[in-house]
Structures are given as C-alpha cells and as structure tokens.
Amino acid sequence: MVSHPVADATGGPPGDIELRFSEAPLAMLSSIELRTATGEDIPVSSKDMGKNMLVVVPQRPLKSGSYTVKWHVVTADTHRTQGTFAFIVR
C-alpha cells in the first residue's frame, strides 16, 4: 500500500488521504478510520477512485497534531489486508 500523505510525513493538512493498493479493493468490504493522537475519531467519507485507489476525505479541517490512519481492505480476489500509518499536521 502506498499513501498520500506518506507514513510519518509532516506538513500542512491534507484535503484528502489517498491509499493505493497492488490489487483492486472492494470498497463495500473495506474501511478506513482516521484518529487523533488522543484516539478521537475524525468522521470521513470514502470514495473508490478505481485504479486500485481509495480516497478518504475528512469531514472537517484537520488541526495541528498527530493522526493515525487504520485501514483494512478486501481485494477483488478476496484477500484481506490491513495496516496503519501516522502523519503530522503542522
């Protein structure tokens, strides 16, 4: 999985979070969560962008701080994979 922002990045608040996979994810069987360093859930909406990519859009602007993305996907060939990564907003 490749993401934008990349794991451990520091920068301005992203407008959206992109996750690219080596196989096509099934959006209806996949989930992506966004949390603050204190564990607060940030509401997001997600979109299947095709080309093996899911995009998550935070429902409110991200403030300065550390965030964790936790994801799990089921791919078209029914493999399940999961992971987490963090980034920092200045």
Beta strands, then each sheet from edge to edge (+ up, - down):
strand 1: 2-4
strand 2: 10-11
strand 3: 17-20
strand 4: 31-36
strand 5: 41-42
strand 6: 44-50
strand 7: 53-58
strand 8: 65-74
strand 9: 80-89
sheet 1: 1+ 3- 7+ 6-
sheet 2: 2+ 9+ 8- 4+ 5-
end
